Amino acid sequence: MRRALGLAAGLTLVATALSPASSADAGCLSARKCEREALIAFDLTVRGASRAAPGREVTYVLDYSTTWTPSFAPYWGYQWVGGSFPKGARGPSRATLFDTAGRRLATFPCRRYADGVWCEARGGLPRQGRVVLSARLPAGAHGAAAATLGFDSFDGLNERDHARRHTRAQARAKFCNYRFSRTVTTKVS
């Protein structure tokens, strides 16, 4: 009986240790229901100009850190950075990744999708860093220009899936997709 209780207690501890940390600002966007929290969670702050003139470029800075769920087995994921830029804004065409010391690590090309402008972080992201994106406001802009920016994290991949480089639509249909985002508003006058 003691042996059975000891085994049950041990399995409970292992299951608890493998449970992912919760993240309050993560939303599951997958076509299939994700029945767990994200394996790779992002904590981020987003900054942009508080004021800008119509037709001018606004630079957005995303400072982030990631938390990876402790695991005995390796896991892989895709990360994308971007989001919804102010209505009518042009760009960005690329995102630039910096480490915590300010060294430029990579530049990622961006594309427009139905849910915003997204840049695939090829080669992965360091656990902490900064991403800089710029977009040009429309010439006729006025009032408040809101941008909701952050990271899309697709997880639950194996090594073969990771090497395959699925499109966003394929990844969303096949894997768990979590979005971590914040909104920043620029007054246009």
C-alpha positions in Angstrom: 0.0 0.0 0.0 2.8 2.4 0.9 4.5 1.7 -2.4 1.3 2.5 -4.3 0.8 5.8 -2.4 4.4 6.7 -3.0 4.1 6.0 -6.7 0.9 8.0 -6.9 2.4 11.0 -5.1 5.5 10.8 -7.3 3.4 10.9 -10.5 1.4 13.8 -9.2 4.5 15.8 -8.5 5.8 15.0 -12.1 2.5 16.0 -13.6 2.5 19.3 -11.6 6.1 20.1 -12.7 5.2 19.5 -16.3 2.0 21.7 -16.2 2.6 24.9 -18.2 2.7 28.3 -16.4 -0.5 30.3 -17.0 -0.4 33.5 -19.0 -3.2 36.0 -18.5 -2.9 37.7 -21.9 -2.7 34.6 -24.1 -5.5 33.6 -26.3 -5.8 30.3 -28.2 -6.5 31.1 -31.9 -6.2 27.6 -33.3 -8.7 25.9 -35.5 -8.6 23.1 -33.0 -9.2 23.6 -29.3 -6.0 23.8 -27.3 -6.7 22.1 -24.0 -3.6 23.5 -22.2 -1.7 26.7 -21.6 1.0 27.8 -24.1 4.3 25.9 -23.8 6.2 29.1 -24.8 4.6 32.2 -23.2 5.5 35.8 -23.9 5.6 38.7 -21.4 5.8 42.0 -23.3 5.6 45.7 -23.3 4.8 47.7 -26.5 5.7 51.4 -27.0 5.0 53.8 -29.8 5.0 57.5 -30.3 2.4 59.3 -28.2 1.9 61.9 -30.9 2.5 61.9 -34.7 1.5 63.9 -37.7 -0.6 62.4 -40.5 1.5 60.7 -43.2 4.5 60.2 -40.8 6.2 57.1 -39.8 5.6 55.6 -36.3 8.1 53.2 -34.7 6.9 50.6 -32.4 9.2 48.8 -29.9 8.3 45.5 -28.4 10.3 44.4 -25.4 9.7 40.8 -24.5 10.8 37.9 -22.4 9.7 34.3 -22.8 8.9 31.5 -20.3 9.3 28.0 -21.5 7.3 25.3 -19.7 9.8 22.9 -18.0 9.9 19.6 -19.8 11.9 16.4 -19.8 11.3 16.2 -23.6 12.4 18.9 -26.1 9.7 20.8 -28.0 9.7 23.2 -30.9 7.6 26.1 -32.0 7.2 28.9 -34.6 7.0 32.5 -33.5 5.7 35.4 -35.5 5.8 39.1 -34.5 3.4 41.8 -35.7 -0.3 42.4 -35.4 -2.9 45.0 -36.3 -1.5 48.4 -37.2 -3.5 51.6 -37.4 -6.2 51.6 -40.1 -4.7 52.6 -43.4 -1.1 52.4 -42.2 1.5 51.2 -44.7 4.0 48.7 -43.6 6.0 47.4 -41.9 8.0 45.5 -44.5 10.4 44.1 -41.9 11.0 43.6 -38.2 14.4 44.0 -36.6 15.4 41.9 -33.6 17.9 43.1 -31.0 19.3 41.4 -27.9 19.2 42.9 -24.4 22.5 44.6 -25.0 21.2 46.4 -28.1 23.0 44.3 -30.7 21.1 43.7 -33.9 20.5 39.9 -34.3 18.2 39.6 -37.3 15.8 41.1 -39.7 12.5 39.3 -40.5 10.5 40.0 -43.7 6.8 40.8 -43.1 3.6 40.1 -45.0 0.0 41.2 -44.8 -2.5 38.5 -43.7 -6.2 38.6 -42.9 -5.4 39.2 -39.2 -2.7 41.9 -39.7 0.9 42.2 -40.7 3.1 39.4 -39.5 6.9 38.7 -39.7 8.1 35.1 -39.2 10.9 34.9 -36.7 13.0 32.4 -38.6 15.7 30.7 -36.6 14.0 31.4 -33.4 14.1 34.2 -30.8 16.4 34.6 -27.8 14.6 34.3 -24.4 14.7 38.1 -24.0 15.0 40.8 -26.6 13.5 43.7 -28.4 11.7 43.9 -31.8 11.4 47.2 -33.7 8.7 47.7 -36.4 7.8 50.9 -38.3 4.6 51.8 -40.1 3.6 55.0 -42.0 0.3 56.5 -41.0 -2.1 57.5 -43.8 -2.0 61.2 -45.0 -5.6 61.7 -44.0 -5.2 60.2 -40.5 -6.6 62.0 -37.5 -7.6 61.3 -33.9 -6.4 58.1 -32.2 -4.4 55.5 -34.1 -4.4 52.2 -32.3 -2.0 49.3 -32.9 -2.4 45.9 -31.3 1.0 44.2 -31.5 2.7 41.2 -30.1 3.6 37.6 -30.8 1.9 34.6 -32.3 3.4 31.4 -30.9 2.6 28.0 -32.5 3.6 25.1 -30.3 3.2 21.4 -30.0 5.5 20.7 -32.9 8.0 17.9 -33.2 11.4 18.2 -34.8 10.2 17.1 -38.2 7.3 19.6 -38.2 9.6 22.4 -37.2 12.0 21.7 -40.1 9.0 21.6 -42.5 8.2 25.4 -42.1 4.5 25.3 -42.4 2.6 28.4 -43.6 0.6 30.4 -41.0 -2.7 28.8 -42.2 -1.2 25.3 -42.1 0.3 25.9 -38.7 -2.9 27.3 -37.3 -4.9 24.3 -38.5 -2.4 21.8 -37.2 -0.9 23.2 -34.0 -1.8 25.3 -31.0 -1.6 29.0 -31.8 -1.4 31.4 -28.9 -1.4 35.2 -29.3 0.3 37.5 -26.8 -0.5 41.2 -27.5 -0.8 44.7 -26.2 -2.4 47.8 -27.6 -0.6 51.2 -28.0 -2.4 54.4 -29.1 -0.8 57.3 -31.0 -2.6 60.7 -31.1 -2.6 61.9 -34.7 -2.8 65.7 -35.2 
